[in-house]
């Protein structure tokens, strides 16, 4: 029998990258999966076995409509994967703008908190909340103040929620990846394909399915086991910025 047969899951940010790979992995494990993203047209690439709705985690009304629609179609929720997230720019904080700060913090922090708050009343006993963090939420690095701030907040919120829900049969996990090859860097560099390509040059990065497997591992542990956090990096990466690339080794 499939590990997640009879379970229902929500994955945000599911139009590409880690979110899409996680949705597929959960579905292959037997879960009924609802997916949401702003780029709704890309959700169809996942196939027909998903409940798909437009979701902008920065918009409270969009989040409310999404949760209402999903719970109407699927009923109670067993798994929430907060996968929506982004970064904008690699500039010193002195060059930050109000608009960029709003987009990053609303997406990575407030959107994640909002979706968790809206979904918790529908989360069945034995449910699981998985937050996609980053190694940036564990160790700061230069010229990424807003992104680092947002991911430290995700990690803090995850542990604070664990305290608030202690005693209830709900598990909470943060998965903190390092370098993963997705369109993350393309978004960060505002469509500059050359800059995005250089991020992964000379290194074998993680892939979205690598991270999806970590999520799947966490949500398929025995009910009495809570995996607090999973930190996963490419073999040639030891920190957010220390990466050995081809030709740089001893």
C-alpha positions in Angstrom: 0.0 0.0 0.0 1.3 3.5 -0.9 2.8 5.3 2.1 0.4 8.2 1.9 -2.7 6.5 0.6 -5.8 8.2 1.9 -3.9 11.4 2.9 -4.5 14.9 1.5 -1.7 17.4 0.9 -1.4 21.1 -0.1 1.8 22.4 -1.8 2.3 26.1 -2.4 4.7 27.4 -5.0 4.0 24.3 -7.0 4.4 25.7 -10.5 8.1 24.8 -10.7 11.2 23.7 -8.9 11.0 22.2 -5.4 7.3 22.8 -5.1 6.5 21.0 -8.3 8.8 18.1 -7.5 7.3 17.8 -4.0 3.8 17.7 -5.3 4.7 14.9 -7.7 6.5 12.9 -5.0 3.6 13.2 -2.6 1.1 12.1 -5.3 3.3 9.2 -6.3 3.3 8.1 -2.6 -0.5 8.0 -2.8 -1.6 11.4 -1.5 -4.3 13.5 -3.0 -2.5 16.7 -3.7 -3.8 20.3 -4.1 -1.3 22.6 -5.7 -1.3 26.4 -5.9 0.8 29.1 -7.5 0.5 32.4 -9.2 1.5 30.9 -12.6 -1.6 28.7 -12.8 -0.9 27.8 -16.4 2.3 25.9 -15.4 0.4 23.8 -12.9 -1.2 21.9 -15.8 2.3 20.5 -16.5 2.1 18.4 -13.4 -0.7 16.3 -15.0 -4.3 15.6 -14.3 -4.0 14.0 -10.9 -3.9 17.3 -9.0 -6.4 19.8 -7.6 -5.1 23.1 -9.0 -6.1 26.6 -8.0 -4.5 30.1 -8.4 -2.7 31.1 -5.2 -0.8 34.3 -4.5 0.5 33.8 -0.9 1.0 37.6 -0.7 -2.7 38.2 -1.1 -4.9 37.3 1.9 -8.0 37.0 -0.2 -6.3 34.7 -2.6 -5.1 32.5 0.2 -8.6 32.4 1.7 -10.2 31.4 -1.6 -7.6 28.7 -2.2 -8.0 27.1 1.2 -11.8 27.3 1.0 -11.8 25.7 -2.5 -9.3 22.9 -1.6 -11.1 21.9 1.7 -14.4 21.9 -0.2 -13.0 19.5 -2.8 -10.7 17.4 -0.6 -12.0 17.8 2.9 -9.6 17.9 5.8 -5.9 18.4 5.3 -3.1 16.0 6.4 0.0 17.7 5.0 0.8 21.4 4.3 4.1 22.1 2.4 4.9 25.8 2.4 7.0 25.9 -0.7 6.4 29.4 -2.1 9.5 31.6 -1.9 11.9 33.8 -3.8 14.9 36.2 -3.6 15.5 39.4 -5.4 19.0 40.6 -6.2 22.5 40.2 -4.7 23.0 43.7 -3.6 24.2 45.4 -0.4 21.3 46.3 1.9 22.1 50.0 1.3 20.7 49.4 -2.2 17.5 47.8 -1.0 14.1 49.2 -2.0 10.8 49.2 -0.2 9.2 47.3 -3.0 11.8 44.5 -3.0 11.6 44.2 0.8 7.8 43.9 0.6 7.8 41.2 -2.1 10.4 39.1 -0.4 9.1 39.3 3.2 5.4 39.0 2.1 6.2 35.9 0.0 8.7 34.1 2.2 7.4 35.0 5.7 3.9 36.5 5.8 2.6 34.2 3.0 4.0 31.1 4.8 2.5 32.3 8.1 -0.8 33.2 6.5 -1.2 29.8 4.8 -0.3 28.0 8.0 -2.9 29.9 10.0 -5.6 29.3 7.4 -4.8 25.6 7.1 -4.4 24.7 10.7 -8.1 24.6 11.5 -8.5 22.0 8.7 -5.4 19.9 9.7 -6.4 16.5 11.0 -4.8 14.8 14.0 -1.6 13.3 12.7 -1.2 16.2 10.3 2.2 17.6 9.3 3.4 21.1 8.4 6.6 21.3 6.3 8.3 24.7 5.7 10.8 25.1 3.0 13.7 27.1 4.6 17.3 27.5 3.4 20.8 27.3 4.6 20.5 31.1 4.4 18.3 30.8 7.5 21.2 29.3 9.4 24.2 31.3 8.3 24.2 34.9 6.9 26.1 35.7 3.8 26.9 39.1 2.1 24.5 41.0 -0.1 21.4 38.9 0.7 20.0 40.7 3.8 16.4 40.4 2.9 16.5 36.8 1.8 18.6 35.8 4.8 16.2 37.6 7.1 13.2 35.9 5.6 14.7 32.4 6.0 15.8 33.0 9.6 12.2 34.0 10.2 10.9 30.8 8.7 13.2 28.8 10.9 12.1 30.8 14.0 8.4 30.5 13.1 8.8 26.7 12.7 10.2 26.2 16.2 7.8 28.7 17.7 4.8 26.9 16.2 6.2 23.6 17.4 6.1 25.1 21.0 2.5 26.4 20.5 1.2 23.1 19.2 3.2 20.8 21.6 0.8 18.2 22.9 -1.3 18.1 19.8 -0.7 15.3 17.3 0.7 17.6 14.6 4.2 17.3 13.3 6.3 20.3 12.1 9.5 20.2 10.0 11.7 22.7 8.3 13.7 21.5 5.3 16.8 23.8 4.7 18.4 23.2 1.3 21.6 24.6 0.0 22.4 25.0 -3.7 19.5 23.6 -5.8 19.3 24.1 -9.5 15.9 25.7 -10.3 14.7 29.0 -11.7 15.3 30.5 -8.3 18.5 32.3 -9.5 16.8 33.4 -12.7 14.2 35.2 -10.5 16.8 36.5 -8.1 18.7 38.1 -11.0 15.6 39.4 -12.6 15.8 37.3 -15.7 19.5 37.6 -16.3 20.2 34.1 -17.7 24.0 34.5 -17.7 24.1 35.5 -14.0 21.8 32.6 -13.1 23.9 30.1 -15.1 27.0 31.2 -13.2 25.5 30.2 -9.9 25.6 26.5 -10.8 28.7 26.6 -13.0 31.4 24.0 -12.1 29.4 22.3 -9.4 26.9 19.5 -9.3 24.0 21.1 -7.4 21.1 19.5 -5.7 18.0 18.9 -7.8 14.3 19.5 -6.9 13.6 15.8 -6.6 16.5 15.6 -4.0 14.6 18.0 -1.8 11.2 16.4 -2.5 12.7 13.1 -1.2 13.6 14.9 2.1 10.1 16.1 2.4 8.7 12.7 1.7 11.0 11.2 4.3 9.8 13.6 7.0 6.1 13.0 6.4 6.4 9.2 6.2 8.0 8.7 9.6 6.0 6.9 12.3 3.4 9.1 14.0 5.4 9.4 17.2 8.5 10.7 15.3 8.9 14.4 14.6 11.8 15.3 12.3 12.5 18.9 13.5 14.8 19.9 10.6 16.6 18.5 7.6 19.7 20.4 6.3 20.8 19.2 2.9 23.6 20.5 0.7 25.5 19.5 -2.4 28.6 17.4 -1.5 30.9 20.3 -2.6 29.1 22.9 -0.5 29.8 23.4 3.2 28.0 26.7 3.8 25.8 29.2 2.0 28.8 30.7 0.1 31.7 28.1 0.4 31.5 25.9 -2.6 34.2 24.0 -4.4 33.8 24.3 -8.1 35.5 22.4 -10.9 39.1 23.4 -11.1 39.2 24.8 -7.6 39.9 21.6 -5.7 43.3 20.7 -4.3 
